[in-house]
Amino acid sequence: MKKIGIFFGTETGTTRLIAKKIYKLLGEDCASKPVNVNRITPEDMLQYDSLILGTPSYGVGAIPGLSSGCLEKNWEEFLAQLNQPDFKGKRIAFFGLGAQERYAERFASSLMALYDIFKGFGAEMIGDWSTEGYTYEHSASEVEGRFVGLIIDQRTQSMLTEERIKLWLNQVKPKLLENIRTPA
């Protein structure tokens, strides 16, 4: 597919909101409309060479899904459909949500679980993000002083969301677009 695929899991709708903001800023010329992973098949995702994947944080750094207390199917159920997928050659940027005041001891940790899975599938990971401006005790999504993807705290820092998304997209958009293959 000659566009960036945007897929997300959500429980309360906030991750969907952020995915829609990302899509709006990217524009329909270079990105497909965001889709909830509880409405797709693996083939829907695998048709893209460049992806933006988003997740809420749920449980104690768990992949969001029915077993972690979600009321609807989420990443856990989508990932169960994948049968040794090959993501080699695919470039993925991640975003995750978290509440740094409410869950300071595990802030946005579910992102790391998702990141590790797709890294294990052979994807190229891009889009790390600075930890500056956040206050938390621990995040599994932090590696060497940076988050593995964009972190959004809509609960306590919603006034920073738009600017954070714009800055992050300036970083990842060129890398995602250069990975999109033209059909033979």
C-alpha positions as CSV (number, residue, x, y, z in Angstrom):
1,M,0.0,0.0,0.0
2,K,1.4,3.4,-0.9
3,K,0.2,5.1,2.2
4,I,1.1,4.9,5.9
5,G,-1.2,2.5,7.8
6,I,-2.5,3.7,11.1
7,F,-3.8,1.1,13.5
8,F,-4.7,1.3,17.2
9,G,-6.3,-0.5,20.1
10,T,-8.5,1.5,22.5
11,E,-10.6,1.0,25.6
12,T,-12.1,4.4,26.3
13,G,-11.7,6.0,22.8
14,T,-8.7,8.2,23.7
15,T,-6.2,6.2,21.6
16,R,-8.7,6.5,18.7
17,L,-8.8,10.2,19.2
18,I,-5.0,10.5,19.1
19,A,-4.9,8.2,16.0
20,K,-7.4,10.6,14.3
21,K,-5.2,13.6,15.2
22,I,-2.2,11.9,13.7
23,Y,-4.1,11.1,10.5
24,K,-5.4,14.6,10.2
25,L,-1.9,16.1,10.5
26,L,-0.4,13.5,8.0
27,G,-3.2,14.1,5.5
28,E,-5.2,11.6,3.4
29,D,-2.6,11.8,0.6
30,C,0.0,9.9,2.6
31,A,-2.0,8.1,5.3
32,S,-4.9,5.7,5.4
33,K,-7.7,6.4,7.9
34,P,-7.0,4.9,11.3
35,V,-8.6,1.6,12.1
36,N,-9.2,-0.2,15.4
37,V,-7.3,-3.5,15.5
38,N,-10.5,-5.2,16.7
39,R,-11.9,-4.6,13.2
40,I,-9.1,-5.9,11.0
41,T,-7.4,-9.1,9.9
42,P,-3.6,-9.6,9.8
43,E,-3.7,-9.1,6.0
44,D,-5.2,-5.6,6.5
45,M,-2.1,-4.6,8.4
46,L,0.5,-6.5,6.4
47,Q,-0.4,-4.7,3.2
48,Y,1.5,-1.6,4.5
49,D,5.2,-1.1,4.4
50,S,5.1,1.8,6.9
51,L,2.9,1.8,10.0
52,I,1.9,3.8,13.0
53,L,0.6,1.7,15.8
54,G,-1.0,3.0,19.0
55,T,-2.0,1.5,22.3
56,P,-3.5,2.5,25.6
57,S,-1.8,1.3,28.7
58,Y,-3.8,-1.3,30.5
59,G,-3.0,-3.6,33.4
60,V,0.6,-3.7,34.7
61,G,2.4,-3.2,31.4
62,A,0.3,-5.9,29.7
63,I,-0.8,-6.0,26.1
64,P,-4.3,-4.6,26.3
65,G,-7.0,-7.2,25.8
66,L,-9.8,-9.1,27.4
67,S,-7.5,-10.9,29.8
68,S,-6.1,-7.6,31.2
69,G,-9.6,-6.3,31.9
70,C,-10.6,-4.6,28.7
71,L,-14.3,-4.8,27.8
72,E,-13.7,-5.1,24.1
73,K,-11.2,-7.0,22.0
74,N,-7.9,-5.1,21.7
75,W,-4.3,-5.8,20.7
76,E,-4.2,-9.1,22.6
77,E,-6.9,-10.6,20.4
78,F,-5.5,-9.2,17.2
79,L,-2.0,-10.5,17.9
80,A,-3.5,-14.0,18.6
81,Q,-4.6,-14.1,14.9
82,L,-1.0,-13.6,13.6
83,N,0.7,-16.8,12.7
84,Q,4.4,-16.2,12.5
85,P,4.0,-13.0,10.5
86,D,6.9,-11.5,8.5
87,F,7.4,-7.8,9.2
88,K,10.9,-7.7,7.7
89,G,11.1,-4.6,5.5
90,K,8.3,-2.9,7.4
91,R,9.0,0.3,9.3
92,I,6.9,1.1,12.4
93,A,6.5,4.1,14.6
94,F,4.6,3.7,17.9
95,F,2.5,5.9,20.1
96,G,1.2,5.0,23.6
97,L,-1.1,6.5,26.2
98,G,-0.6,6.7,29.9
99,A,-1.5,8.6,33.0
100,Q,1.7,9.7,34.7
101,E,0.1,10.9,38.0
102,R,-2.4,8.0,38.4
103,Y,0.0,5.3,37.3
104,A,3.5,6.8,38.0
105,E,5.0,3.4,38.9
106,R,4.1,1.9,35.4
107,F,3.6,4.9,33.2
108,A,2.7,3.9,29.6
109,S,4.3,0.5,30.0
110,S,2.0,-1.3,27.7
111,L,3.8,0.3,24.7
112,M,6.9,-1.6,25.4
113,A,5.1,-4.9,25.3
114,L,3.7,-4.1,21.9
115,Y,7.0,-2.7,20.7
116,D,8.8,-5.9,21.7
117,I,6.3,-8.1,19.8
118,F,6.7,-6.2,16.5
119,K,10.4,-6.0,16.9
120,G,10.4,-9.8,17.3
121,F,8.4,-10.0,14.0
122,G,11.4,-8.4,12.3
123,A,10.1,-4.8,11.8
124,E,12.3,-1.8,11.8
125,M,11.4,0.4,14.8
126,I,11.6,4.2,14.6
127,G,10.2,7.2,16.5
128,D,11.7,7.2,19.9
129,W,10.7,10.1,22.1
130,S,12.2,12.3,24.8
131,T,11.2,11.7,28.4
132,E,11.6,15.4,29.1
133,G,8.4,17.1,30.4
134,Y,7.0,13.9,32.0
135,T,7.0,13.1,35.7
136,Y,6.7,9.4,36.7
137,E,8.5,6.8,38.8
138,H,9.0,4.0,36.2
139,S,8.1,3.2,32.6
140,A,8.9,-0.1,30.9
141,S,8.7,1.9,27.7
142,E,11.8,3.9,28.5
143,V,15.1,2.6,27.1
144,E,18.4,4.5,27.6
145,G,16.5,7.6,28.8
146,R,14.0,7.8,25.9
147,F,10.6,6.3,25.3
148,V,10.4,3.8,22.4
149,G,7.6,5.9,20.9
150,L,5.5,9.0,21.4
151,I,3.8,9.1,24.8
152,I,0.6,11.0,25.3
153,D,-0.9,11.8,28.7
154,Q,-4.4,13.1,27.8
155,R,-5.4,13.1,31.4
156,T,-2.9,15.6,32.8
157,Q,-1.1,17.0,29.8
158,S,-3.7,17.3,27.1
159,M,-2.6,20.9,26.5
160,L,0.7,19.5,25.1
161,T,-0.8,16.8,22.9
162,E,-1.0,18.7,19.6
163,E,2.5,20.1,19.8
164,R,4.0,16.7,20.8
165,I,2.2,15.0,17.9
166,K,3.5,17.6,15.4
167,L,7.1,17.4,16.6
168,W,7.0,13.6,16.6
169,L,5.5,13.5,13.1
170,N,8.2,15.8,11.8
171,Q,10.6,13.2,13.0
172,V,8.9,10.0,11.7
173,K,7.0,11.1,8.6
174,P,10.0,11.3,6.3
175,K,11.3,7.9,7.5
176,L,7.9,6.3,7.0
177,L,7.4,7.8,3.6
178,E,10.8,6.7,2.3
179,N,10.0,3.1,3.2
180,I,6.8,3.0,1.1
181,R,7.6,0.9,-2.0
182,T,6.3,1.8,-5.4
183,P,4.5,-1.0,-7.1
184,A,6.4,-2.8,-9.9
